Every structure is written in structure tokens, then in C-alpha cells.
Amino acid sequence: MVAEILHKKKLLAPKLRFKEFNESWKSVKLGDIGSTNGGLTYSPNDVVEDENKGVLVLRSSNVQDGMISFHDNVYVNCSITEKDLVRENDILLCVRNGSKNLIGKSLLIKKEHVGFAFGAFMAIYRSDSNQFIFHFFKSAKFYKQVHEHLGATINQITGKSLNSFKLLIPALPEQKKIASFLSAVDEKTQLFTRKKELLEQYKKGVMQQLFSGNLRFKDDNGNAFPKWEEKRICEISEKKSSNIAANAIAENIGDYKIYGATGFLKKVDFYREEEPYISIVKDGAGVGRTLLCDAKTSVLGTLDIIKPIVSVDLYFLYSLLNSIDFVKYTKGSTIPHIYYKDYSTEKIQLPYFEEQKKIANYLSIIDNKIEIVNKQITQTQTFKKGLLQQMFV
């Protein structure tokens, strides 16, 4: 009987834990150890343009990867009470949104965020265990409960539902140890993310200088290259269409890559293009996104194929297309699309082929650095996901 009881106690603990802890975890509901509060309701008339005349209202668009993003701010000037403002260590989470995938995304409020309000589609959770609970809110177990409690007609979870969510929780010393370790992993991800942002900003600035002709390369002897020529996209490239539908390759398996709007899709048993090429999303989500595609691959019908027809370096053409603002060529409100006949009239300055190669090589080095950081972000996120799966069972 004693052995059976001990066995049951062992089950109330995750597979992965720090070796200095061996006490059983407790099964609790969020409402047992904390409280949930709804956000501020305001009208369009309360919104002000001048941030100095209002209070920032945090909404789902401000919550990005566990951090606050300030790219889509709303300020209001209305009656705001203490309960409408966030406090340090509050967990802010989205409880209502048009997209189910956004319900439950969360943010741990830091000292510098104190004094911000939060909107009606948001909620805050407060408890003495928030440093630990925040990581539970990132776990698969939490999101499973979110989707089990979504409203039948509206994508939302209520405060009552949230308070009913179950989890295993250790004593406070183990909570702190786990939270500290997982927060260190998050900080590493954030550092990589910031590094990626800086590299992307640098690349954007370099491209502006390069394609405007303000920044020029010299040949291997230190001499200036010939003057650039004005061309149109249609004078240096050609477009091919694809008629491959996604549902037509659902069961197809092989050795050759096929690309969709977001990049590599899967491998199939055929290919349409013998040489490397550029593809561009011509309609739907991501319209105007370009991809550099490998030899012996194919693309879905939602993408066009772009190839150079004169002495144009492929990577240079790819970078050149990335510098074009396709918004001005986008048509259609329901399903946006672009046409080659429109954007191919864009005037560009074409360098001598050897200078193109130098530009392409320089930009590819930056792209490679960005890709390395991307992989570091993915690896760290995968590591964190594995930890959460084993710590929150």
C-alpha cells in the first residue's frame, strides 16, 4: 500500500526537473492560485493621435513572441481606473480575436511597461507564481485547454474558463529555478532575434545605396566599372507560369523540391525547371514575395517563374526584385494579385555584369548571416519547446 502511494506521488512531477528537487508537484486550477481581470472598453472617439495626451492601450498586435512590439500603438483619453492598468509581473494575454491561433498568446509585463492600459479583448492574470505560470502559458498543455474552451460562435475564452485551466505546479523554490532557466532561454532567443533585425536593417540600407548607384564597386584592379544602363524589368527577364495545383500533389512523394507561397513545400517525383530560377508569389497572401529556387524543382500555380534573358546574374536579379515595392502594382481587394505585365515596366539601373556579381556576392554574404541567425533562433525555440513538453505534463 505504501509503495502504491509513493508510485502515485512520483506521477505528480514532470519527466524533466532539476536534480535537487524531489517533492511532488500539486495539481491546481489557475483560479485556485490567482485571478483574471478583463481589459478596458473604449470608443473610437476616445482614441487620440498625440501619445502625450493619452494612455497606450496594449492589444494583441502589441504582443509579439513574448515581447511588446510598439509598431501598432493606440492611445486613448478616457476614464481609466487602476484595474485597467497593467502591473509588473502581470501576464497579459489575448482572450478574443478573429484568428483562433492568436487566442492565448501572452506577455509578461516588465517594470518599464507599468502604467499601460490593456484592451477589452485582452486579460491579465495575477498570482504569486507568475514567473513560472508565464512559461506554462507557452506550453502545448495550455494551448490544448485554450482550444477546448473556445466559444462556439466567437473566438474567445472567458475569465471563468481560464480560471478552470489545470496544471501541475511545484513549490516556490523549484518554480523560481525553472522560471529563471526558461527565461534565460527566452533571452537568448531575443538576442538572436535582435541580431537578425539589425542585419535586416543593415541589408535594407545597403540595398538602397547599391541600387541607387550611390555605392559602387571597383574591378579587381581598382578601376571604376562602366556606367550603369537604364533598363526595364521586361528587358532583362522573362516570366513563365505554372499550372501545378496543391491538391494534385497531395499524395505525390519523390526527390525533387516544389515551392509554395511560403517557400519549400515538399518533395515530389518530378520537376519542371532544369536550372536555378526566381519565383514570385502572384496572388493571395504574401503577394510579391520572392524566392530563390534550386535547379530541378517546381512551383505551385500561385507563383510565377522569373528568369534572366540577358547577361544578368541570377542573385543580382533576385536582390533587385526584392528592392521593388510591389504594393503599387497590387490589384484586387479580396484576393490581391500582381501581373508581370505591370511590374515588368519598372525602370532599373543595370550595372556591368562583373559589378553585378560583386553586388550579388556582397548581398549573399549578408543573407547567409541572416540565415545562420534564423537557424539559431529556430534551434533555440525547438529547445525551449522540448523543455516545455517535458516540464508541463
PEFEN-V348594 format. One record per pair of residues at least 12 apart in sequence whose C-alpha atoms are under 10 Angstrom apart, sorted by the first residue. I is the first residue (numbers start at 0). J is the second residue. D is the distance in whole Angstrom. If there is no record, write none. Layout:
# PEFEN-V348594
i: <I I>
j: <J J>
d: <D D>
This chain:
# PEFEN-V348594
i: <5 7 8 8 8 8 9 9 9 9 10 10 10 11 11 11 11 11 11 11 11 12 12 12 12 12 12 12 12 12 12 13 13 13 13 13 13 13 13 13 14 14 14 14 14 14 15 15 15 15 15 15 15 16 16 16 16 16 16 17 17 17 19 20 20 20 20 21 21 22 22 22 23 23 23 23 24 24 24 24 24 24 25 25 25 25 25 26 26 26 26 26 27 27 27 27 27 27 28 28 28 28 28 28 28 28 29 29 29 29 29 29 29 29 29 29 29 29 30 30 30 30 30 30 30 30 30 30 30 31 31 31 31 31 32 32 32 32 32 32 33 33 33 33 33 33 33 34 34 34 34 34 34 34 34 35 35 35 35 35 35 35 35 35 35 35 35 35 36 36 36 36 36 36 36 36 36 37 37 37 37 37 37 37 37 37 37 37 37 37 38 38 38 38 38 38 38 38 38 38 38 38 38 38 38 38 39 39 39 39 39 39 39 39 39 39 39 39 39 39 39 39 40 40 40 40 40 40 40 40 41 41 41 41 41 41 41 41 42 42 43 44 44 44 45 45 45 45 45 46 46 46 46 46 47 47 47 47 47 48 48 48 48 49 49 49 49 50 50 50 50 50 51 51 52 52 52 53 53 53 53 53 54 54 54 54 54 54 54 54 54 54 54 55 55 55 55 55 55 55 55 55 55 55 55 55 56 56 56 56 56 56 56 56 56 56 56 56 56 57 57 57 57 57 57 57 57 57 57 57 57 57 57 57 57 57 57 58 58 58 58 58 58 58 58 58 58 58 58 58 59 59 59 59 59 59 59 59 59 59 59 59 59 59 59 59 59 60 60 60 61 61 62 62 62 62 62 62 62 62 63 63 63 64 64 64 64 64 64 64 64 65 65 65 65 65 65 65 65 65 65 65 65 66 66 66 66 66 66 66 67 67 67 67 67 67 73 74 74 75 79 80 81 81 82 82 82 83 83 83 83 83 83 83 83 84 84 84 84 84 84 84 84 85 85 85 85 85 85 85 85 85 85 85 85 85 86 86 86 86 86 86 86 86 86 86 86 86 87 87 87 87 87 87 87 87 87 88 88 88 88 88 88 88 88 88 88 88 88 88 88 88 88 89 89 89 89 89 89 89 89 89 89 89 89 89 89 90 90 90 90 90 90 90 90 90 90 90 90 90 90 90 91 91 91 91 91 91 91 91 91 91 91 91 91 92 92 92 92 92 92 92 92 92 92 92 92 93 93 93 93 93 93 93 93 93 93 93 94 94 94 94 94 94 94 94 94 94 94 94 94 95 95 95 95 95 95 95 95 95 95 95 96 96 96 96 96 96 97 97 97 98 98 98 99 99 99 99 99 99 100 100 100 100 101 101 102 102 102 102 102 102 102 102 102 103 103 103 103 103 103 103 103 103 103 103 103 104 104 104 104 105 105 105 105 105 105 105 106 106 106 106 106 107 107 107 107 107 107 107 108 120 120 121 122 122 122 122 123 124 124 124 127 128 128 128 128 128 128 128 129 129 129 130 130 130 130 130 130 130 131 131 131 131 131 131 131 131 131 131 131 131 132 132 132 132 133 133 134 134 134 134 134 134 134 134 134 135 135 135 135 135 135 135 135 135 136 136 137 137 137 137 137 138 138 138 138 138 138 138 138 138 138 139 139 139 139 139 140 140 140 140 140 140 140 141 141 141 141 141 141 143 144 144 144 144 144 144 145 145 145 147 148 148 148 148 166 166 167 167 167 168 168 177 181 181 181 182 184 184 184 184 185 185 185 187 187 187 187 188 188 188 188 188 188 188 188 189 189 190 190 191 191 191 191 191 191 191 191 191 192 192 192 192 193 194 194 194 194 195 195 195 195 195 195 195 196 196 197 198 198 198 198 198 199 199 199 199 201 202 202 202 202 202 203 203 205 205 205 206 206 206 206 206 206 207 209 209 209 210 210 210 210 210 210 210 210 211 211 212 212 212 212 212 214 215 215 215 215 216 216 216 216 216 217 217 217 218 218 218 219 223 224 224 224 224 224 225 225 225 225 226 226 226 226 227 227 227 227 227 227 228 228 228 228 228 229 229 229 229 229 230 230 230 230 230 230 231 231 231 231 231 231 231 231 232 232 232 232 232 232 232 232 232 232 232 232 232 232 232 233 233 233 233 233 233 233 233 233 233 234 234 234 234 234 234 235 235 235 235 235 235 235 235 235 235 236 236 236 236 236 236 236 236 236 237 237 237 237 237 237 237 237 238 238 238 238 238 238 238 238 238 238 238 238 239 239 239 239 239 239 239 240 240 240 240 240 240 240 240 240 240 241 241 241 241 241 241 241 241 241 242 242 242 242 242 242 243 243 243 243 243 243 243 243 244 244 244 244 244 245 245 245 245 245 245 245 248 248 248 248 248 249 249 250 251 251 251 251 251 252 252 252 252 252 253 253 253 253 253 253 254 254 254 254 254 254 254 255 255 255 255 255 255 255 255 255 255 256 256 256 256 256 256 256 256 256 256 257 257 257 257 257 257 257 257 257 257 258 258 258 258 258 258 258 258 258 258 258 259 259 259 259 259 259 259 259 259 259 260 260 260 260 260 260 260 260 260 260 260 260 260 260 260 260 260 260 261 261 261 261 261 261 262 262 262 262 262 262 262 262 263 263 263 263 263 264 264 266 266 267 267 269 269 269 270 270 270 270 270 271 271 271 271 271 272 272 272 272 272 272 272 272 273 273 273 273 273 274 274 274 274 274 274 275 275 275 275 275 275 275 275 276 276 276 276 276 276 276 276 276 276 276 276 276 276 276 276 277 277 277 277 277 277 277 277 277 277 277 277 277 277 277 277 278 278 278 278 278 278 278 278 278 278 278 278 278 279 279 279 279 279 279 279 279 279 279 279 279 280 280 280 280 280 280 280 280 280 281 281 281 281 281 281 281 281 281 281 281 282 282 282 282 282 282 282 282 282 282 282 282 283 283 283 283 283 283 283 283 284 284 284 284 285 285 286 286 286 286 286 286 286 286 286 287 287 287 287 287 287 287 287 287 287 287 287 287 288 288 288 288 289 289 289 289 289 289 289 289 290 290 290 290 290 291 291 291 291 291 291 292 301 303 303 305 305 305 309 310 310 310 310 311 311 311 311 311 311 311 312 312 312 312 312 312 312 312 313 313 313 314 314 314 314 314 314 314 315 315 315 315 315 315 315 315 315 315 315 315 315 316 316 316 317 318 318 318 318 319 319 319 319 320 320 323 323 323 324 325 325 325 327 327 328 328 328 328 328 329 329>
j: <23 23 22 23 24 25 21 22 23 24 23 24 392 23 24 25 26 167 168 169 392 24 25 26 167 168 169 389 390 391 392 167 168 169 387 388 389 390 391 392 386 388 389 390 391 392 386 387 388 389 390 391 392 173 176 177 386 389 390 173 176 177 173 169 170 172 173 169 173 169 170 173 167 168 169 170 166 167 168 169 170 173 166 167 168 169 170 165 166 167 168 169 163 164 165 166 167 168 161 162 163 164 165 166 167 168 124 125 126 132 159 160 161 162 163 164 165 166 124 125 126 158 159 160 161 162 163 164 165 126 162 163 164 165 125 126 127 128 129 162 124 125 126 127 128 129 162 123 124 125 126 158 159 161 162 89 90 91 122 123 124 125 126 157 158 159 161 162 82 83 91 121 122 123 124 125 158 82 83 94 117 118 119 120 121 122 123 124 157 158 56 57 58 82 83 84 85 91 116 117 118 119 120 121 122 123 56 57 77 78 79 80 82 83 84 116 117 118 119 120 121 122 77 78 79 83 117 118 119 120 56 75 76 77 78 79 118 119 75 77 75 75 76 77 74 75 76 77 78 73 74 75 76 77 73 74 75 76 77 72 73 74 75 73 74 75 76 72 73 74 75 76 74 76 74 75 76 73 74 75 76 77 73 74 75 76 77 79 84 114 115 116 117 69 72 73 74 75 76 84 112 114 115 116 117 118 72 73 74 75 83 84 85 114 115 116 117 118 119 69 71 72 73 74 84 85 91 92 93 112 115 116 117 118 119 120 121 71 72 73 91 92 93 116 117 118 119 120 121 122 71 91 92 93 94 95 96 101 102 103 104 105 106 117 118 120 121 72 93 101 73 106 91 92 93 101 104 105 106 107 104 105 106 104 105 106 137 185 188 189 192 91 92 104 105 106 107 108 133 134 137 185 189 105 106 107 108 109 185 189 105 106 107 108 109 112 118 115 116 116 116 116 114 116 116 117 123 114 115 116 117 118 119 122 123 112 113 114 115 116 117 118 123 108 109 110 112 113 114 115 116 117 122 123 124 125 107 108 109 110 111 112 113 114 115 116 123 125 107 108 109 110 111 112 113 114 125 106 107 108 109 110 112 113 123 124 125 126 127 128 129 130 133 106 107 108 109 113 122 123 124 125 126 127 129 130 133 105 106 107 108 109 122 123 124 125 126 129 130 132 133 136 103 104 105 106 107 108 117 121 122 123 124 125 133 104 105 106 107 117 120 121 122 123 124 133 136 105 106 117 118 119 120 121 122 123 155 156 119 120 121 122 123 145 149 154 155 156 157 158 161 119 120 121 122 149 150 153 154 155 156 157 120 121 153 154 155 156 153 154 155 153 154 155 145 146 149 153 154 155 142 145 146 154 154 155 120 121 142 145 146 149 154 155 156 121 122 136 137 141 142 144 145 146 155 156 161 121 136 137 142 121 122 123 133 134 136 137 123 133 134 136 137 123 124 129 130 132 133 134 123 155 156 155 156 157 158 161 158 158 161 162 171 168 169 170 171 174 175 178 174 175 178 174 175 177 178 179 181 182 168 169 171 173 174 175 176 177 178 179 181 182 166 168 174 178 178 182 177 178 181 182 185 383 387 390 391 166 167 168 178 387 388 390 391 392 387 391 383 384 387 388 391 383 384 385 386 387 388 389 390 391 392 384 387 388 391 392 164 165 166 387 388 391 392 161 164 165 166 391 392 164 156 160 161 163 164 165 160 161 164 160 160 161 163 164 391 392 390 391 392 390 391 390 383 386 387 383 379 380 382 383 379 380 383 375 376 379 380 372 375 376 377 378 379 380 383 376 379 372 376 369 371 372 373 374 375 376 377 379 372 373 375 376 372 368 369 372 373 368 369 370 371 372 373 376 369 372 369 365 366 368 369 372 365 366 368 369 365 361 362 365 366 369 321 322 361 362 365 318 319 321 322 358 362 322 319 358 362 318 319 322 347 348 349 350 358 347 348 226 227 348 349 350 358 350 354 357 358 353 354 355 357 358 353 354 357 353 354 357 353 354 350 351 352 353 354 350 351 352 354 348 349 350 351 347 348 349 350 351 354 347 348 349 350 351 346 347 348 349 350 344 345 346 347 348 349 342 343 344 345 346 347 348 349 307 316 319 320 339 340 341 342 343 344 345 346 347 348 349 307 308 339 340 341 342 343 344 345 346 307 308 309 343 344 346 306 307 308 309 310 311 316 343 347 349 305 306 307 308 309 310 311 316 343 304 305 306 307 308 309 339 343 277 278 279 303 304 305 306 307 308 339 340 343 278 302 303 304 305 306 339 278 281 298 299 300 301 302 303 304 305 271 297 298 299 300 301 302 303 304 298 299 300 301 302 303 257 271 297 298 299 300 301 302 259 298 299 300 301 257 259 264 298 299 300 301 265 266 267 268 299 265 267 267 265 266 267 268 269 265 266 267 268 269 265 266 267 268 269 270 266 267 268 269 270 295 296 267 268 269 270 271 293 294 295 296 297 268 269 270 292 293 294 295 296 297 298 269 270 271 292 293 295 296 297 298 299 278 290 292 293 296 297 298 299 300 301 302 278 279 280 290 297 298 299 300 301 302 278 279 280 281 282 283 284 285 286 287 288 289 290 298 299 300 301 302 280 284 285 288 289 290 278 280 288 289 290 291 292 298 290 292 296 297 298 298 299 296 297 296 297 295 296 297 294 295 296 297 298 294 295 296 297 298 292 293 294 295 296 297 298 304 293 294 295 296 297 292 293 294 295 296 306 291 292 293 294 295 296 306 313 290 291 292 293 294 295 296 297 304 305 306 307 313 314 316 317 289 290 291 292 293 302 303 304 305 306 307 313 314 316 317 320 290 291 292 297 298 299 301 302 303 304 305 306 317 291 298 301 302 303 304 305 317 320 321 337 339 298 299 300 301 302 303 304 336 337 300 301 302 303 304 329 335 336 337 338 339 300 301 302 303 329 330 331 334 335 336 337 338 301 302 331 333 334 335 336 337 301 334 335 336 335 336 301 302 325 326 329 334 335 336 337 302 320 321 323 324 325 326 328 329 335 336 337 338 302 320 321 325 302 303 304 305 317 318 320 321 302 304 305 317 321 305 313 314 316 317 318 304 336 338 339 317 320 339 352 351 352 353 355 349 350 351 352 353 355 356 352 353 354 355 356 357 358 359 355 356 359 355 356 358 359 360 362 363 349 350 352 354 355 356 357 358 359 360 361 362 363 349 355 359 359 358 359 362 363 347 348 349 359 342 347 342 345 347 342 337 341 342 341 342 340 341 342 343 345 341 342>
d: <10 10 9 6 8 10 9 9 7 9 8 9 10 6 5 7 8 7 9 9 9 5 8 10 7 8 8 10 8 9 8 8 10 10 10 9 6 5 6 6 10 9 6 7 9 8 8 9 9 5 6 9 10 9 10 8 10 8 7 8 8 8 9 9 9 9 7 10 10 8 8 9 9 9 7 9 10 6 5 4 7 10 8 5 5 6 8 7 6 5 6 9 9 8 6 6 6 7 9 6 5 5 4 6 9 10 9 10 9 9 10 10 7 5 6 6 6 8 9 10 9 9 8 9 8 4 6 8 9 10 8 9 10 10 9 6 8 8 10 9 7 5 4 7 8 9 8 8 6 5 7 9 10 9 7 10 9 10 7 6 5 7 9 9 6 8 8 7 8 9 10 9 6 5 7 8 7 9 8 9 8 8 6 8 7 5 7 9 9 8 9 9 10 8 6 8 10 10 8 5 5 4 7 6 6 8 8 10 10 10 8 9 9 6 9 7 6 5 5 9 9 9 10 10 10 9 9 6 5 9 10 8 9 7 9 10 8 8 9 9 9 9 9 9 8 5 5 6 9 7 6 4 6 9 8 6 6 7 10 10 8 7 9 10 8 9 10 9 8 6 8 10 9 10 8 8 7 9 5 5 5 8 8 5 5 7 9 9 10 8 6 7 10 10 7 6 4 7 9 10 10 8 5 6 8 10 7 6 6 7 9 9 10 10 6 5 5 6 10 9 9 8 8 9 10 9 9 10 10 10 7 6 5 6 10 10 8 9 8 8 9 9 8 9 6 6 8 7 7 10 10 9 8 6 9 9 8 8 9 10 8 9 10 9 9 8 7 8 10 10 10 9 9 8 9 10 7 7 6 10 8 8 8 8 8 8 10 9 10 9 10 10 10 8 6 5 7 10 9 10 9 9 9 9 6 8 9 10 10 9 10 7 9 9 10 9 10 10 9 9 8 9 9 9 9 10 10 9 8 5 6 8 9 10 10 10 7 6 6 4 7 10 10 7 9 10 8 6 6 6 6 7 10 8 10 10 10 7 8 8 10 8 5 7 8 10 9 9 8 5 5 5 8 7 6 9 10 9 6 5 6 8 10 9 10 9 8 9 9 9 6 7 9 8 6 5 8 9 10 6 6 5 8 10 7 9 9 7 6 5 6 10 8 5 5 7 9 7 9 8 7 9 9 8 5 5 6 7 8 7 6 4 7 9 9 6 4 6 9 10 9 6 6 6 8 10 9 7 9 10 9 9 6 5 6 9 9 9 9 6 5 6 10 9 9 8 5 5 7 8 9 9 5 7 9 9 10 8 6 4 7 9 7 9 8 6 7 10 8 6 9 10 7 10 9 8 8 9 6 8 9 10 9 9 9 10 10 9 9 7 9 9 7 7 8 9 10 7 9 8 7 10 7 9 9 8 10 10 8 8 9 9 10 9 8 10 7 8 9 8 10 9 10 10 10 8 8 10 7 9 10 8 10 10 10 9 8 10 9 9 9 9 9 9 10 10 8 7 9 10 9 10 9 8 7 9 6 8 10 9 9 9 9 9 6 7 9 7 5 9 9 10 9 9 9 8 8 10 9 7 7 8 10 10 8 10 9 8 10 10 10 8 10 9 7 10 10 10 10 8 8 10 10 10 7 10 9 6 7 10 9 7 9 9 8 7 8 9 10 9 8 9 8 7 7 10 8 8 8 9 10 10 10 9 9 9 7 8 9 8 8 10 7 8 10 9 7 8 9 7 7 10 9 9 7 8 9 10 7 8 9 7 8 8 8 9 8 8 10 10 8 6 9 9 6 7 9 8 10 10 9 10 10 6 8 10 7 6 10 9 8 8 9 7 10 10 9 7 10 9 6 9 9 6 7 9 9 10 10 7 9 8 7 9 8 9 10 7 9 10 7 7 8 10 10 8 10 8 10 8 9 9 7 9 8 8 10 8 10 9 7 8 8 7 9 9 9 9 8 10 8 8 10 9 10 10 8 10 9 10 6 9 7 8 9 7 9 8 7 9 10 9 8 7 10 8 7 8 6 10 9 9 9 7 8 9 6 5 5 7 10 8 5 5 7 8 7 6 5 6 9 9 8 6 5 6 7 9 6 5 5 4 6 8 9 9 9 10 9 9 10 10 8 5 6 6 7 7 10 10 9 9 8 8 10 9 5 6 8 9 9 8 8 8 9 10 9 6 5 6 8 7 9 9 10 9 7 5 4 5 7 10 9 9 8 8 6 5 6 6 10 9 9 10 9 10 7 6 5 7 9 10 7 9 9 9 9 6 5 7 8 10 10 10 9 9 7 9 7 5 6 9 9 8 7 6 5 8 7 7 8 9 7 5 8 9 10 10 10 9 7 5 5 9 10 10 9 6 6 8 10 8 10 10 7 8 9 9 9 7 9 10 9 9 9 9 8 5 7 9 8 6 4 6 9 9 5 4 4 7 10 5 6 6 8 9 10 10 5 6 6 6 10 10 9 7 6 8 9 9 8 9 8 9 8 5 7 9 9 8 9 9 10 9 6 5 5 7 9 9 8 10 8 6 5 6 10 10 9 9 10 8 9 9 6 6 8 7 7 9 8 6 9 9 9 8 7 8 10 8 9 9 9 8 10 7 7 9 9 8 8 10 9 10 10 10 9 7 9 9 9 9 9 10 10 9 9 9 9 10 9 9 8 8 8 9 5 5 5 9 9 7 6 5 8 9 9 6 5 6 6 9 9 9 5 5 7 9 9 7 4 6 8 10 8 6 5 4 8 8 9 8 9 6 5 7 7 10 9 10 7 6 6 8 7 9 10 9 7 6 5 6 9 10 8 6 5 6 9 8 9 8 6 9 5 7 7 10 8 10 10 6 5 4 6 9 9 9 10 9 5 5 7 7 10 9 10 10 10 10 9 9 6 4 7 9 8 8 9 6 5 6 10 9 8 5 5 7 9 10 6 8 10 9 9 9 7 6 4 6 9 8 10 10 9 5 5 6 10 10 8 8 9 9 10 9 9 8 9 8 9 7 6 7 9 9 9 9 8 6 8 9 8 10 8 7 10 9 9 8 9 9 10 10 10 7 9 7 7 10 10 10 8 9 10 9 8 10 7 10 9 10 9 9 9 10 9 10 9 6 10 10 9 9 9 6 10 7 9 7 9 10 6 6 10 10 8 9 9 8 9 8 9 6 8 9 8 10 10 10 10 6 7 9 7 5 8 10 8 9 10 9 9 9 9 7 8 9 8 10 10 10 10 10 9 8 10 9 8 10 7 10 9 10 7 6 10 10 9 9>
